[in-house]
Amino acid sequence: MFDMMKMMGKMKEVQARMKEAQDNLVKVHAQGESGAGMVKATVNGKKQLIALDIDPSLLKSDDKIILQDLIVAAVNKASEEAEILAKEELRKSTEGLLPNIPGLDLSGLMG
């Protein structure tokens, strides 16, 4: 027989673990670089840019457009990596709590 109270308890546990996992995403850091490492961007698991390192030789150049393009490329690479790491972090945090249902995508709960 279906135990509604047990199911509700399990859902509360899932919600608590998801909240904790989402809160921990700020600790997940991913780095992307462009221009052979001349521009490096670090993004957290919530896709927030937290650090940007620019090689000093680029700052002496008058080519503002190249620098802008390198920054955008590095930030995008870091964001892509952060998304992968964040999904893995959420998967680990909720492992064993929910049944493996094909087609069930909880990535929207990532925040």
N, C-alpha and C positions, 0 to 999 in steps of 0.2 A: 504494500500500500504506500502511496505517495505521502511523505512526511513534509508538510508545508513548513513547519517550524524549523526543521533541519535545513531545508532549502533556503529559508530566509537568513538563517545563521551563516550559511555558506556564502550567500550574496553579500552580507555585511563584511565578511572576511575578505572577499574579493575586492570590495570597494576600498577597504582599509589598505590592502596591499597595493592596489592601483594608485591610491593617493600617495603612499610612501614612495612608490617607484617614480611617480611624476615629480615629487619633491626632490628625489635624488638625481634627476636628470641634469641639474645645474652642476653636478660633480663630474659628469661625463664630458670629456674634452676631446675634440677632434681637430686635426690641423690639416690645412690645405696649402699648397704652395704653387707659385707660378713663376715664370721667368727664370727657370733653373734654380729656384730657391731664393730669388732676389726679393720676392714678396711672400710673406707667410701670414696666414690668418688662422686664428684659433676660435672655434665656435663651441658652445656647450650643447648639451642634449636638448635644450629648448630652442636651439637654432639662434642663439644670441651671440653676436660677435663680442668676444671678450679680450682679444689681443690682436694686434696688427704690427708686424715687423717689416720694415722697408729697408733694404740695403742702402746705405748712405750714398753710394755712387748714383743711384737713381734720383736722388734729391738734387744733385748738381746739374742734372740734365734739364734742358728747356722743353723736353717732350712730355708735357702734361698728359696727353691722350694715352700714351703707352703706359704710363704709371697708373692711370685710372683703369685701363683694361686689365692690367696685371692684378690690381687690387680686387676687381670684380671676379676675376677667374679664381684667385686664391680663396676668397670668401665662399664662392659657390662650391668649390671642391671640399672645403671644410664643412659646409652645411650638409652636403651629401653624405659625408662620412659620419657626421653627428647623427643624422637620421638613422643610419644603419646601426650605430652603437646604441641609440636610444631604444630602438625596437628590440634589440637583443637584451638590453637592461630590463625592459618591461616584460619580455618573454620569461626571463629568469625569475623575476619577482612574482609572477603569477603561475609559474610552473606547478602543475599538479592541482591547481584550484578549479580549473574549468576543464570540462571534457574537450577532447580534440574533435571539434565539429568541422568537417570540411566546409569551406566557404565562410566560416566565422572569422571576420577580420576586426580585431579590437584596436587597430592602429589609430582609429579616430578618437580613442580615449586618451591618446598620448598628450594632448594639450597643446 
